[in-house]
Amino acid sequence: MTDFSRTKSLFHLPEGMVYLDGNSLGPLPIAAEKHLLNTLRNEWGELLIKGWNEAGWMNKPNQLGDRLAKMLGAPPSSIMLGDTLSIKVYQALAAALDLAGERKIILSDTGNFPTDLYMAQGLIRSLDRDLELVLKQPEEIGDSLDETIGVLMLTQIDYRTGRMHDMAALTAKAQALGIITVWDLAHSAGAVPIDLRAANADFAAGCTYKYLNSGPGGPAFIYVAPKHQQNLKPVLAGWHGHEAPFAFDLDYRAGPAIERMRIGTPPILQISVLESALDVWDGVDMEDVRQKSIELSQLFIELIEQQCPQFTLASPRDAAMRGSQVSFQFAEGYAVMQAIIERGVIGDYRAPDIMRFGFTPLYLDEDDIRKGVAIIADVVNSGLWKRDKYRAKKAVT
């Protein structure tokens, strides 16, 4: 059994705060500060450019990719770290479209994260191949699959509601029709058990700053099934993905296998934080994480519905159908969220009326949930949220 009291002790959590927003940005692992300081002082400071060889910076994207592969049920040398999630989605979709041949349709759903759709729209314009992005309601995706579709691009867990797609079932149905699959794991990695090999996914991408706690702007990752790696023609042909980066050839030659999914210089300082953050997961069983997150989220739903009947549950009530977050709808959700944040309960808001709360057993327990709900109920039922200052929109919601 995973010792969650031990993992909680490994995070810096501000005194008195109930942090229910790890689905947006994970908290600071205590050891990350020392680890980053070592990278700053002893590697960058003392080695300077020698760090690429002597500190092994050049191989970090591969090494951490393999650590992520173990967590995500992927084979070695199938995950590459670096860049942002938007870039990795773009890479994966471009490669998938190339494999899809003459098929013109990219199928996604209305619950997909907007940046994934923006990447698709931009790629469609740049390729000028009469491609089309088609959106369906999340529950309609399975019945919408047919042989006209080239690529199925989905986020496994809906960023607004937490609704979760069955990745294995949809992948199997899509592939039976000759469709290439691209999965966004932004709200899945570190939140729910994932087995990319068993699901037979073609491509996947994800970020590390949410449930994996690598800090704001932490590096993203891309997964490519081994069967596809040697056939990929990277649209973003960066010099680190070249077969011989330091030959400085004027023409691009794709590197071997997953190496070709590298683009530019890896963000070593952010990678250093992620390296330390992944150490927290040593001895953690994802099945335990999943079970505990369900217990915490179920308790939260029960208490909120008892004490704040004004709220409407926006997430699936069946825990098997949602990830590690719970969302409630309320017309004045933004003001309520600002008011509870001021009282030390941190969630976030997504337009037009969604209040989101994340449940991460690595640093949350039942006492946190009960304390958080008590504060939320007091703010709502006292009308504290009605003050004008809570209605002023901030840049980040």
Residue pairs with C-beta under 8 A, 6 or more apart in sequence:
1 285
1 288
2 283
2 284
2 285
2 288
2 289
2 292
2 361
3 283
4 288
4 292
4 361
4 362
4 365
5 365
6 283
7 280
7 284
7 361
7 362
7 363
8 362
8 363
8 364
8 365
10 29
10 30
10 31
10 280
10 362
11 27
11 28
11 29
11 30
11 213
11 280
11 362
11 363
12 27
12 28
12 29
12 30
13 19
13 27
13 363
16 344
17 344
17 345
17 346
18 344
18 345
18 346
18 364
18 368
18 369
18 371
18 372
18 375
19 27
19 346
19 363
19 364
19 368
20 345
20 346
20 347
20 357
20 358
20 359
20 364
20 372
21 346
21 347
21 348
21 356
21 357
21 358
22 210
22 211
22 213
22 358
22 360
22 363
22 364
23 187
23 191
23 210
23 211
23 323
23 324
23 325
23 356
23 358
23 360
24 210
24 348
24 356
24 358
25 209
25 210
25 215
25 216
26 209
26 210
26 211
26 212
26 213
26 214
26 215
26 277
26 360
27 213
27 363
28 213
28 215
29 213
29 273
29 276
29 277
29 279
29 280
31 276
31 279
31 280
32 215
32 272
32 273
32 276
32 277
34 276
35 272
35 273
35 275
35 276
36 269
36 272
36 273
36 276
38 272
39 55
39 268
39 269
39 272
40 269
43 51
43 55
43 57
43 268
44 51
44 268
44 269
47 54
47 55
51 57
51 268
52 58
56 63
57 266
57 268
60 81
60 266
60 268
60 271
60 275
61 80
61 81
61 82
61 219
61 262
61 266
61 271
62 77
62 80
62 81
62 258
62 259
64 81
64 271
64 274
64 275
64 278
65 77
65 78
65 79
65 80
65 81
65 221
65 258
66 76
66 77
66 79
67 278
68 74
68 79
68 81
68 189
68 208
68 221
68 278
69 75
69 76
69 77
69 78
69 79
69 223
71 189
71 190
71 194
71 281
71 286
72 79
72 185
72 189
72 194
72 195
72 196
72 204
72 223
73 193
73 194
73 195
73 196
73 197
73 198
73 199
74 196
74 197
74 223
75 197
75 226
77 226
77 257
77 258
78 196
78 223
78 224
78 225
78 226
78 229
78 258
79 221
79 222
79 223
79 258
80 221
80 222
80 224
80 258
80 259
80 261
80 262
81 208
81 219
81 220
81 221
81 266
81 271
81 274
82 219
82 220
82 221
82 240
82 262
82 263
82 264
82 266
82 267
83 219
83 220
83 263
83 264
84 207
84 217
84 219
84 220
85 115
85 184
85 186
85 205
85 206
85 207
85 220
86 115
86 116
86 118
86 119
87 220
87 236
87 263
88 205
88 206
88 220
88 221
88 222
89 115
89 116
89 119
89 153
89 182
89 184
89 205
90 119
90 122
90 123
90 235
90 236
91 205
91 222
91 234
91 235
91 236
91 261
91 263
92 182
92 203
92 204
92 205
92 222
92 224
93 106
93 119
93 120
93 123
93 151
93 153
93 182
93 203
94 123
94 127
94 234
94 235
94 236
95 203
95 224
95 228
95 232
95 233
95 234
95 235
96 150
96 151
96 153
96 180
96 181
96 182
96 202
96 203
97 106
97 123
97 127
97 131
97 150
97 151
97 180
98 232
98 233
99 180
99 202
99 228
99 231
100 150
100 151
100 179
100 180
101 150
103 148
103 149
103 150
103 151
103 178
103 179
104 129
104 130
104 131
104 132
104 148
104 150
105 131
105 132
105 133
105 134
105 148
105 149
105 150
105 151
106 120
106 124
106 131
106 132
106 133
106 134
106 149
106 150
106 151
106 153
107 134
107 136
107 141
107 144
107 145
107 149
107 151
107 152
107 153
107 179
108 116
108 117
108 120
108 133
108 134
108 135
108 136
108 152
108 153
108 154
109 135
109 136
109 137
109 138
109 140
109 141
109 154
110 135
110 136
110 137
110 138
111 138
111 155
111 158
111 159
111 160
111 161
111 163
112 135
112 153
112 154
112 155
112 158
112 184
113 155
113 159
113 184
113 186
116 153
116 155
116 184
117 133
117 135
120 133
120 153
121 133
123 131
123 235
124 131
124 132
124 133
131 150
134 144
134 149
136 144
138 158
138 163
138 165
141 152
141 154
141 165
141 170
142 169
142 170
142 173
145 152
145 170
145 173
145 174
145 177
145 179
146 177
147 177
147 178
149 174
149 177
149 179
150 179
150 180
151 179
151 180
151 181
151 182
152 170
152 171
152 174
152 179
152 180
152 181
152 182
153 181
153 182
153 184
154 165
154 170
154 181
154 182
154 183
154 184
155 165
155 183
155 184
155 185
155 186
155 187
156 164
156 165
156 167
156 183
156 184
156 185
156 187
156 188
156 323
157 163
157 164
157 165
157 186
157 187
157 188
157 191
157 192
157 322
157 323
157 325
158 164
158 187
159 186
159 187
159 350
160 314
160 327
160 350
160 354
160 356
161 314
161 315
161 316
161 322
161 327
161 354
162 187
162 315
162 316
162 322
162 323
162 324
162 325
162 326
162 327
162 356
163 315
163 316
163 321
163 322
164 188
164 192
164 316
164 321
164 322
164 323
167 183
167 194
167 199
167 201
168 195
168 198
168 199
168 200
170 181
171 181
171 183
171 199
171 200
171 201
171 202
172 200
174 180
174 181
175 181
175 200
175 202
180 202
180 203
181 201
181 202
181 203
182 202
182 203
182 204
182 205
183 201
183 203
183 204
183 205
184 204
184 205
184 206
185 194
185 204
185 205
185 206
186 206
186 207
186 210
187 210
187 211
187 323
187 324
187 325
188 194
188 206
188 323
189 206
189 207
189 208
189 210
189 211
189 212
190 210
190 211
190 212
190 213
190 281
190 289
191 210
191 211
191 289
191 293
191 323
191 324
191 325
191 360
192 286
192 290
192 293
192 323
192 324
193 286
193 287
193 289
193 290
194 286
196 204
196 223
196 225
200 225
201 223
201 225
202 224
202 225
202 228
203 222
203 223
203 224
203 225
203 228
204 222
204 223
205 220
205 221
205 222
205 223
206 220
206 221
207 218
207 220
207 221
208 214
208 218
208 219
208 220
208 221
208 274
208 277
209 215
209 216
209 217
209 218
211 324
211 360
212 218
212 274
212 277
212 278
213 277
213 280
214 270
214 273
214 274
214 277
215 270
215 273
215 274
215 277
217 267
217 270
218 270
218 273
218 274
219 266
219 267
219 270
219 271
219 274
222 261
224 232
224 258
224 261
226 257
229 257
229 258
229 260
230 256
230 257
232 254
232 260
232 261
233 254
234 241
234 254
234 260
234 261
236 263
237 252
237 254
238 262
238 263
238 264
239 245
239 264
240 262
240 263
240 264
240 265
240 266
241 254
241 255
241 259
241 260
241 261
241 262
241 263
242 249
242 252
242 253
242 254
242 255
243 253
243 254
243 255
243 256
244 253
254 260
255 262
280 362
284 362
288 361
289 361
289 362
290 324
292 361
293 324
293 359
293 360
293 361
294 319
295 366
296 359
296 361
296 364
296 365
296 366
296 369
297 319
297 322
297 324
297 325
297 326
297 359
298 319
299 366
299 369
299 370
300 326
300 357
300 359
300 369
300 372
300 373
301 313
301 315
301 317
301 326
303 369
303 370
303 373
304 311
304 328
304 373
304 376
304 377
305 311
305 313
307 373
307 374
307 376
307 377
307 381
308 328
308 376
308 377
308 380
308 381
310 330
310 380
311 328
311 329
311 330
311 355
311 380
312 328
312 329
312 330
313 326
313 327
313 328
313 329
314 327
314 328
314 329
314 354
315 322
315 325
315 326
315 327
315 328
316 322
324 358
324 359
324 360
325 356
325 357
325 358
325 359
326 356
326 357
326 359
327 350
327 354
327 355
327 356
327 357
328 354
328 355
328 357
329 353
329 354
329 355
330 336
330 353
330 355
331 353
332 385
332 386
333 349
333 353
333 354
333 355
334 349
334 390
334 391
334 393
334 397
335 385
335 386
335 390
335 391
336 355
336 376
336 379
336 380
336 385
336 390
337 347
337 348
337 349
337 355
337 397
338 385
338 389
338 390
338 391
338 394
339 379
339 384
339 385
339 387
339 390
340 347
340 375
340 376
340 379
340 385
341 347
342 390
343 375
343 378
343 379
344 375
345 372
345 375
345 376
347 355
347 356
347 357
347 358
348 355
348 356
348 397
349 355
349 356
349 397
350 356
350 397
351 397
359 369
378 384
379 385
